[in-house]
Amino acid sequence: MSSGDTDVFAALAAELEPAVLTAGEGIEPRYLGDWAVRDESARPAALVRPRTTAEVAATLKTCDRLGAAVVAQGGRTGLTGAAVPPDGCVILSLERMDAVGEVDHASGTLEAEAGAVLERVQQAADAAGMKFPLDIPGRGSCTIGGNISTNAGGNHVLRYGMMRNLVLGLEAVLPDGTVLSSMNRMLKNNAGYDLKQLFIGSEGTLGVVTRAVLRVFPKRPDVQTCLCAVPDMAGLLALLERARSDLGDTVSAFEVMWPSFYDYGTVGFGRRPPLPAGQAAYVLIETEGVAAGNGEAALLAFLEQALAHGCVADAVAAHSMAQRAELWAVRDSSGELQNTMGPYIPFDISVPIGEMAGFV
C-alpha cells in the first residue's frame, strides 16, 4: 500500500467502524470489476461497505477532503466496466444497505435501500398483491441503486416506462457528504424542483443514491406470452402498430431479437428453438389482461390477424408458466451471450421507431 493509500485508509478508519472498512490488500477479487469487465491487478486503497446513510456520508466527506476517487458499486451486474476500481480509489459497496419495506397500498409505493436486489423488491411487491414492473435479466443480482443510477429500462418499458417513471422519491448523498432527502410518496407533487430526476440516470456522477420510494402497481390477471417470427422490417413495424391497435394498453412487453441473437440464445446454449430460424426478427410479446380469462382469446385473435396480413410468418403461444419461462429464457440470455464474445465494446443505443429499419 502506498503512502497515499495509507493516508486515505487512516482517515476513513478515524470516521468509520472497523466492521465496514477493509484495507486495499484485503479486498476480495469480486470487488475488482463487474459482470463483463474486471481488473485483477487493480489496487484500490480501501473498501467501504456502509450499513447506513450516515456512514455513506462520512465516507464521501472524507474522500472529498482528501481528493480520493470513489467508485460506487451495487450488484456489479453492469456490462460496461463502470465498477472497475482504479488504483488508489475507495470502493463504496452498497450491498449491506439492502432493506426492503412493506408495500403502502394507499399510495401504491414501496421503500427500498439502494443495495436491495431487484428480485427481492419484485417478490415483496408480489407478496402484497402488487407488482414492481422493472424487469431485466440481471434481476437476481442487480440492485435498486444501480437501476436508478443507470435509469434502467427493462422488458416492460413499453407499458410502464423507464426507471425514472417508477421513482417517486429518493435520498442521495452528495460528494461532500451532504445528505439530500426527498422521500416523496405522492404521485401528484408540483412543489418546486424535482431534484430526484437529476440523480436518476446520472450514474453516480452527482452523488450516491441510498434509498428510494418506488411505485408499485396492482397485479393484473391473465398474463399471456407469445413469440413471433417476422419476415422483414416492414412487418416488424406493422406488428408493433397492430399490437398497439388490437391489444391496447394490455401490451406489457415487445422485445425484438435479431436472427444472430436468436440463434445464439437458443442453439448456442443448447436450447431447442421455439420457432425455426431464418426470419428477419423474432419478437417476444406479453400482455397483461384486465379480466381473467379474456387474455388468451384476445392474443390468439391478434396472432390470427397478424398472420393473415403477412406481418408474422410464424408464431407460438405459451400455454403454461414453464413454456412462458422457456420463451423468456431466450431473451434473458443477453448477459450470458456477451461472455462468449470478445473483445467487444458494449453500448446501448436508442433510435426513433420509424428510423429503425434504416439504422439496422
SVG drawing of the C-alpha trace seen along z (x, -y; Angstrom):
<svg xmlns="http://www.w3.org/2000/svg" viewBox="-63 -26 67 55">
<polyline fill="none" stroke="black" stroke-width="0.4" points="0.0,0.0 1.4,-3.4 1.7,-6.3 -1.3,-8.0 -3.4,-4.9 -2.3,-4.6 -3.4,-8.2 -6.8,-7.5 -7.3,-4.4 -6.3,-6.0 -8.7,-8.9 -11.6,-6.6 -10.6,-4.5 -11.0,-7.6 -14.5,-8.1 -15.9,-4.6 -16.2,-1.4 -13.8,1.4 -16.7,3.6 -17.4,1.6 -13.9,0.9 -11.4,3.1 -7.8,2.2 -6.7,2.5 -4.7,5.7 -7.7,7.4 -10.2,6.7 -11.8,9.8 -11.4,10.2 -15.2,9.9 -15.0,6.2 -12.5,5.6 -15.0,5.4 -18.4,6.1 -20.1,8.9 -18.2,8.2 -15.1,6.3 -12.6,6.7 -9.1,5.8 -7.5,8.3 -4.3,6.1 -6.3,3.1 -5.0,1.8 -7.8,-0.3 -6.9,-2.0 -9.9,-0.7 -13.3,0.9 -16.2,-0.6 -19.4,1.4 -21.7,-1.0 -24.8,0.0 -26.4,-3.5 -26.7,-6.7 -24.6,-8.4 -21.7,-6.0 -22.0,-6.8 -21.9,-10.5 -18.9,-10.1 -17.1,-8.2 -17.8,-10.7 -17.0,-13.7 -13.6,-12.1 -12.8,-11.2 -13.8,-14.7 -11.5,-16.3 -8.6,-14.1 -9.3,-14.3 -9.7,-10.5 -11.7,-8.9 -14.7,-6.9 -16.3,-4.0 -19.8,-3.2 -20.9,0.5 -24.2,2.2 -24.7,5.7 -21.8,5.4 -24.0,6.7 -23.1,3.9 -21.7,4.7 -19.5,1.6 -16.8,1.9 -18.1,-1.0 -17.5,0.9 -13.7,1.4 -11.8,-0.4 -8.7,-2.4 -5.6,-2.3 -5.8,-4.3 -9.6,-4.7 -12.1,-3.9 -14.7,-1.3 -18.1,-2.1 -20.3,1.0 -24.0,0.5 -24.6,4.3 -25.3,4.1 -27.9,1.4 -30.5,3.9 -33.6,3.3 -37.0,3.6 -40.0,2.1 -43.6,3.0 -46.0,2.0 -48.1,-1.1 -51.3,-0.2 -52.8,-3.6 -50.0,-5.4 -49.0,-2.5 -45.4,-2.7 -42.6,-0.6 -39.5,-1.9 -36.1,-0.2 -32.5,-0.9 -30.0,-1.2 -28.4,2.2 -31.7,4.1 -31.7,6.7 -34.3,6.1 -35.8,9.6 -36.4,9.1 -38.3,5.9 -40.3,7.7 -41.0,10.5 -42.0,8.1 -44.5,6.4 -45.8,9.7 -46.4,10.9 -48.6,7.9 -50.6,8.5 -48.8,5.8 -46.2,5.6 -42.9,3.7 -42.7,3.7 -39.0,3.1 -37.5,6.4 -34.1,7.1 -32.1,10.3 -29.9,9.4 -32.8,9.3 -31.3,11.8 -28.2,9.7 -28.7,6.1 -29.6,3.6 -32.1,0.7 -29.4,-1.9 -27.8,-0.6 -31.2,-0.6 -31.7,-4.2 -28.2,-5.4 -28.5,-3.9 -32.2,-4.7 -32.8,-1.1 -35.5,-0.4 -36.1,3.4 -38.6,5.7 -41.8,3.8 -40.7,0.2 -43.4,0.1 -46.1,0.0 -44.5,-1.2 -41.7,-3.4 -38.1,-3.8 -36.9,-3.6 -37.4,-7.4 -41.1,-6.7 -41.0,-4.3 -39.3,-6.5 -41.4,-9.0 -38.7,-9.9 -35.2,-9.3 -32.4,-10.0 -28.8,-10.7 -25.5,-11.8 -23.6,-14.5 -19.8,-14.2 -19.1,-16.5 -21.2,-14.3 -24.3,-16.4 -27.5,-14.2 -30.3,-15.3 -33.5,-13.6 -36.7,-13.9 -38.6,-10.7 -41.8,-11.8 -44.7,-9.3 -47.1,-11.4 -47.8,-10.9 -49.2,-14.4 -46.5,-16.8 -45.7,-20.1 -43.7,-21.6 -40.7,-23.2 -37.7,-21.5 -37.9,-17.7 -34.3,-17.2 -34.5,-13.4 -34.6,-13.4 -31.1,-14.8 -29.8,-11.6 -31.8,-9.1 -29.5,-8.2 -26.5,-10.2 -24.5,-7.0 -23.2,-8.2 -21.5,-11.4 -23.7,-13.7 -23.9,-11.7 -24.7,-8.2 -28.4,-7.2 -29.0,-5.5 -32.8,-5.0 -35.8,-5.3 -39.6,-5.4 -40.7,-3.1 -44.1,-2.9 -45.9,0.4 -49.0,1.4 -51.9,3.8 -51.1,7.2 -53.1,7.8 -54.5,11.2 -54.2,13.3 -50.6,12.8 -50.2,14.1 -46.9,14.6 -46.1,15.4 -43.1,15.4 -43.5,14.2 -41.2,14.7 -41.2,11.6 -40.2,11.8 -38.9,8.2 -38.5,4.8 -41.8,3.6 -43.5,6.5 -41.9,5.7 -43.2,2.1 -46.6,3.3 -46.7,5.8 -46.0,3.2 -48.7,0.9 -51.2,3.8 -50.3,4.8 -51.0,1.3 -54.2,1.1 -55.6,4.6 -54.3,5.2 -54.2,1.6 -52.6,1.0 -52.6,4.7 -49.2,5.0 -46.5,5.0 -43.6,6.3 -42.5,6.1 -38.9,7.5 -37.2,7.7 -34.4,10.2 -32.3,10.2 -31.6,13.6 -28.0,13.9 -29.1,13.2 -32.0,15.7 -29.6,18.4 -27.1,17.8 -29.8,17.7 -31.3,21.0 -28.9,23.4 -25.9,21.6 -26.9,22.5 -28.3,26.0 -31.9,24.9 -34.5,26.1 -35.6,23.1 -39.3,22.4 -39.6,21.3 -37.4,22.3 -34.5,20.0 -34.3,18.0 -36.6,15.0 -35.6,11.3 -36.5,10.9 -38.2,12.6 -40.5,10.7 -41.5,11.7 -44.9,10.2 -46.5,10.2 -49.9,8.9 -51.5,8.4 -55.3,8.8 -57.8,6.6 -60.1,9.5 -59.1,13.1 -60.0,15.4 -60.0,12.8 -56.3,12.6 -55.8,15.8 -58.7,15.3 -57.5,11.7 -53.9,12.8 -54.9,15.6 -57.2,13.3 -54.4,10.8 -52.0,13.5 -54.5,14.7 -54.9,11.2 -51.1,10.7 -50.6,14.0 -53.4,13.2 -51.8,9.8 -48.3,11.2 -46.5,9.2 -45.9,12.5 -44.6,15.6 -45.0,18.0 -45.9,17.8 -46.1,19.8 -48.0,19.0 -47.1,20.2 -49.8,22.3 -48.1,22.7 -45.7,20.9 -43.0,23.4 -43.5,22.5 -43.5,18.8 -40.2,19.2 -38.7,21.0 -39.6,18.1 -38.2,15.6 -35.0,17.6 -34.1,16.8 -34.4,13.1 -32.7,13.2 -29.6,14.8 -28.1,11.5 -25.7,11.3 -24.5,14.9 -24.1,14.2 -21.7,11.3 -19.4,13.6 -19.0,15.7 -17.9,12.8 -14.8,10.6 -13.1,8.4 -16.1,6.1 -17.3,2.6 -20.8,2.8 -23.2,0.0 -26.9,-0.9 -28.4,-3.0 -31.9,-4.4 -33.4,-5.1 -36.8,-6.5 -39.0,-3.6 -39.7,-5.0 -36.0,-5.2 -35.1,-1.7 -35.2,0.0 -32.7,-2.4 -30.4,-2.1 -30.4,1.7"/>
</svg>
